[in-house]
Protein backbone atom coordinates (compact mmCIF):
# COMPACT_ATOMS: atom_id res chain seq x y z
CA UNK A 1 0.00 0.00 0.00
CA UNK A 2 1.47 3.34 -1.06
CA UNK A 3 1.94 6.46 1.00
CA UNK A 4 1.01 9.73 -0.73
CA UNK A 5 1.99 12.92 1.11
CA UNK A 6 -1.00 15.28 1.14
CA UNK A 7 0.24 18.75 0.15
CA UNK A 8 3.75 17.60 1.11
CA UNK A 9 2.76 16.21 4.55
CA UNK A 10 0.75 19.27 5.54
CA UNK A 11 0.53 18.11 9.15
CA UNK A 12 4.24 18.65 9.69
CA UNK A 13 5.29 20.97 6.85
CA UNK A 14 4.16 24.28 5.35
CA UNK A 15 1.68 22.93 2.83
CA UNK A 16 2.31 22.98 -0.91
CA UNK A 17 5.72 24.63 -0.54
CA UNK A 18 8.84 23.41 -2.29
CA UNK A 19 10.63 22.43 0.98
CA UNK A 20 7.56 20.42 2.03
CA UNK A 21 7.31 18.68 -1.31
CA UNK A 22 11.00 17.78 -1.37
CA UNK A 23 10.89 16.52 2.23
CA UNK A 24 7.87 14.38 1.40
CA UNK A 25 9.56 13.00 -1.70
CA UNK A 26 12.24 11.49 0.54
CA UNK A 27 9.70 9.78 2.80
CA UNK A 28 6.71 8.86 0.64
CA UNK A 29 5.92 7.01 -2.58
CA UNK A 30 4.06 10.00 -3.96
CA UNK A 31 3.35 13.66 -3.28
CA UNK A 32 -0.07 15.27 -3.72
CA UNK A 33 -0.31 18.96 -4.53
CA UNK A 34 -2.89 21.47 -5.79
CA UNK A 35 -2.77 23.47 -9.00
CA UNK A 36 -4.28 26.86 -9.79
CA UNK A 37 -3.53 29.73 -12.18
CA UNK A 38 -2.12 32.96 -10.77
CA UNK A 39 -2.60 36.50 -12.01
CA UNK A 40 0.39 36.46 -14.35
CA UNK A 41 -0.83 33.27 -16.02
CA UNK A 42 1.48 30.61 -14.60
CA UNK A 43 0.22 27.43 -12.99
CA UNK A 44 1.16 27.55 -9.31
CA UNK A 45 0.93 25.17 -6.38
CA UNK A 46 -1.74 26.41 -3.98
CA UNK A 47 -4.95 25.00 -2.53
CA UNK A 48 -7.28 27.92 -1.81
CA UNK A 49 -8.79 30.56 -4.07
CA UNK A 50 -7.24 33.17 -1.75
CA UNK A 51 -3.85 33.44 -0.06
CA UNK A 52 -5.28 34.46 3.33
CA UNK A 53 -5.30 31.10 5.15
CA UNK A 54 -1.75 29.99 4.50
CA UNK A 55 0.33 33.11 3.80
CA UNK A 56 1.08 36.56 5.17
CA UNK A 57 -0.76 38.05 2.18
CA UNK A 58 -4.43 38.76 1.61
CA UNK A 59 -6.75 38.55 -1.36
CA UNK A 60 -7.50 36.25 -4.28
CA UNK A 61 -4.66 34.18 -5.69
CA UNK A 62 -5.57 35.50 -9.14
CA UNK A 63 -4.57 39.02 -8.02
CA UNK A 64 -0.93 37.99 -7.49
CA UNK A 65 1.79 37.39 -10.05
CA UNK A 66 4.05 34.34 -9.75
CA UNK A 67 6.87 36.60 -8.54
CA UNK A 68 4.68 38.15 -5.86
CA UNK A 69 3.49 34.72 -4.70
CA UNK A 70 7.06 33.49 -4.40
CA UNK A 71 7.80 36.42 -2.07
CA UNK A 72 5.01 35.53 0.37
CA UNK A 73 5.62 33.60 3.60
CA UNK A 74 3.65 30.36 3.81
CA UNK A 75 2.61 29.33 7.32
CA UNK A 76 5.32 31.36 9.02
CA UNK A 77 8.21 29.97 6.97
CA UNK A 78 10.37 31.74 4.42
CA UNK A 79 8.96 29.51 1.67
CA UNK A 80 6.65 31.14 -0.83
CA UNK A 81 4.03 29.79 -3.22
CA UNK A 82 5.97 27.95 -5.95
CA UNK A 83 5.20 27.61 -9.62
CA UNK A 84 4.37 24.16 -10.92
CA UNK A 85 7.40 24.38 -13.19
CA UNK A 86 9.74 24.87 -10.24
CA UNK A 87 8.28 21.87 -8.44
CA UNK A 88 8.46 19.62 -11.49
CA UNK A 89 12.11 20.53 -12.07
CA UNK A 90 12.99 19.77 -8.45
CA UNK A 91 11.14 16.48 -7.92
CA UNK A 92 13.06 13.23 -8.37
CA UNK A 93 11.86 10.91 -11.13
CA UNK A 94 11.20 8.18 -8.58
CA UNK A 95 8.40 10.18 -6.91
CA UNK A 96 4.88 9.96 -8.26
CA UNK A 97 3.33 13.42 -8.43
CA UNK A 98 -0.43 13.53 -7.78
CA UNK A 99 -1.54 16.84 -9.29
CA UNK A 100 -5.02 17.95 -8.27
CA UNK A 101 -6.61 20.42 -10.67
CA UNK A 102 -8.45 22.96 -8.52
CA UNK A 103 -9.69 24.78 -11.63
CA UNK A 104 -10.84 23.74 -15.07
CA UNK A 105 -8.94 25.01 -18.09
CA UNK A 106 -5.43 24.78 -16.66
CA UNK A 107 -4.41 21.31 -17.77
CA UNK A 108 -2.96 22.41 -21.13
CA UNK A 109 -0.51 24.72 -19.37
CA UNK A 110 0.33 22.11 -16.72
CA UNK A 111 0.96 19.55 -19.46
CA UNK A 112 3.27 22.03 -21.23
CA UNK A 113 5.30 22.35 -18.05
CA UNK A 114 5.71 18.57 -17.87
CA UNK A 115 6.60 18.37 -21.56
CA UNK A 116 9.38 20.95 -21.14
CA UNK A 117 10.94 19.26 -18.11
CA UNK A 118 14.21 17.41 -18.66
CA UNK A 119 13.26 14.54 -16.34
CA UNK A 120 9.60 14.83 -15.34
CA UNK A 121 8.27 12.61 -12.54
CA UNK A 122 5.47 10.13 -13.00
CA UNK A 123 2.16 12.00 -12.77
CA UNK A 124 -1.42 11.18 -11.80
CA UNK A 125 -3.93 13.96 -12.51
CA UNK A 126 -6.92 14.23 -10.17
CA UNK A 127 -9.93 16.48 -9.66
CA UNK A 128 -13.33 16.64 -8.02
CA UNK A 129 -14.66 17.88 -11.38
CA UNK A 130 -14.96 15.20 -14.08
CA UNK A 131 -14.96 17.92 -16.76
CA UNK A 132 -11.45 18.92 -15.71
CA UNK A 133 -10.23 15.39 -16.49
CA UNK A 134 -11.89 14.91 -19.86
CA UNK A 135 -9.41 14.69 -22.72
CA UNK A 136 -6.35 13.94 -20.58
CA UNK A 137 -4.79 11.00 -22.40
CA UNK A 138 -1.06 11.10 -21.71
CA UNK A 139 -1.35 10.65 -17.94
CA UNK A 140 -3.61 8.51 -15.73
CA UNK A 141 -6.46 10.40 -14.09
CA UNK A 142 -8.38 9.91 -10.85
CA UNK A 143 -11.73 11.25 -9.70
CA UNK A 144 -11.88 12.66 -6.18
CA UNK A 145 -15.16 11.99 -4.34
CA UNK A 146 -16.53 12.64 -0.88
CA UNK A 147 -18.98 9.72 -0.92
CA UNK A 148 -19.39 6.41 -2.66
CA UNK A 149 -22.73 6.95 -4.34
CA UNK A 150 -22.33 6.77 -8.15
CA UNK A 151 -18.58 7.25 -7.67
CA UNK A 152 -17.49 4.31 -9.81
CA UNK A 153 -19.91 5.18 -12.59
CA UNK A 154 -18.73 8.80 -12.63
CA UNK A 155 -15.08 7.77 -12.68
CA UNK A 156 -15.63 5.40 -15.59
CA UNK A 157 -17.63 8.00 -17.52
CA UNK A 158 -14.65 10.34 -17.20
CA UNK A 159 -12.33 7.54 -18.41
CA UNK A 160 -10.39 7.63 -15.13
CA UNK A 161 -7.83 5.05 -14.10
CA UNK A 162 -8.36 5.76 -10.42
CA UNK A 163 -10.88 6.68 -7.75
CA UNK A 164 -9.82 8.78 -4.76
CA UNK A 165 -12.60 8.61 -2.15
CA UNK A 166 -12.70 10.24 1.27
CA UNK A 167 -11.41 7.77 3.85
CA UNK A 168 -14.75 7.52 5.62
CA UNK A 169 -16.39 6.51 2.33
CA UNK A 170 -14.02 3.58 1.82
CA UNK A 171 -16.20 0.62 2.66
CA UNK A 172 -15.24 -2.92 1.63
CA UNK A 173 -18.11 -2.84 -0.86
CA UNK A 174 -16.91 0.35 -2.56
CA UNK A 175 -13.27 -0.67 -2.71
CA UNK A 176 -14.05 -4.14 -4.03
CA UNK A 177 -16.34 -2.75 -6.71
CA UNK A 178 -13.79 -0.13 -7.72
CA UNK A 179 -11.02 -2.71 -8.02
CA UNK A 180 -13.31 -4.96 -10.08
CA UNK A 181 -13.90 -1.98 -12.38
CA UNK A 182 -10.15 -1.67 -12.85
CA UNK A 183 -9.78 1.49 -10.75
CA UNK A 184 -6.87 2.22 -8.44
CA UNK A 185 -8.16 3.38 -5.04
CA UNK A 186 -6.31 5.96 -2.91
CA UNK A 187 -8.07 7.25 0.21
CA UNK A 188 -7.85 10.82 1.59
CA UNK A 189 -7.10 12.53 3.96
CA UNK A 190 -5.77 10.10 6.55
CA UNK A 191 -4.72 11.68 9.86
CA UNK A 192 -4.55 8.71 12.24
CA UNK A 193 -2.43 5.53 12.06
CA UNK A 194 -5.48 3.48 13.04
CA UNK A 195 -7.23 4.69 9.90
CA UNK A 196 -4.31 3.49 7.78
CA UNK A 197 -4.59 0.06 9.41
CA UNK A 198 -8.33 -0.06 8.68
CA UNK A 199 -7.84 0.97 5.08
CA UNK A 200 -5.21 -1.72 4.62
CA UNK A 201 -7.81 -4.28 5.69
CA UNK A 202 -10.36 -2.74 3.31
CA UNK A 203 -7.89 -3.15 0.47
CA UNK A 204 -7.08 0.34 -0.83
CA UNK A 205 -3.98 0.85 -2.96
CA UNK A 206 -2.73 3.89 -1.08
CA UNK A 207 -3.41 6.50 1.58
CA UNK A 208 -3.16 10.25 1.07
CA UNK A 209 -2.03 11.54 4.43
CA UNK A 210 -0.90 14.66 6.26
CA UNK A 211 1.51 12.79 8.52
CA UNK A 212 4.53 10.52 7.93
CA UNK A 213 3.42 8.48 10.95
CA UNK A 214 0.33 7.45 8.98
CA UNK A 215 2.32 5.97 6.10
CA UNK A 216 1.67 2.22 5.82
CA UNK A 217 5.32 1.32 6.48
CA UNK A 218 5.36 3.40 9.67
CA UNK A 219 2.10 1.86 10.86
CA UNK A 220 3.41 -1.63 10.14
CA UNK A 221 6.55 -0.95 12.18
CA UNK A 222 4.47 0.18 15.16
CA UNK A 223 2.32 -2.94 14.89
CA UNK A 224 5.39 -5.19 14.94
CA UNK A 225 6.80 -3.40 17.97
Secondary structure, 3 states (H helix, E strand, C coil): CEEEEECCCCCCCCCCCHHHHHHHHHHCCEEEEEEEECCCCCEEECCCCECCCCECCCCEHHHCCHHHHHCCCECCCCCCCCEHHHHHHHCCCCCEEEEEECCCCCHHHHHHHHHHCCCCCEEEEEECCHHHHCCCCCCEEEEEECCCCCHHHHHHHCCCCEEEEEHHHCCHHHHHHHHHCCCEEEEEEECCHHHHHHHHHHCCCEEEECCHHHCHHHHHHHHHC
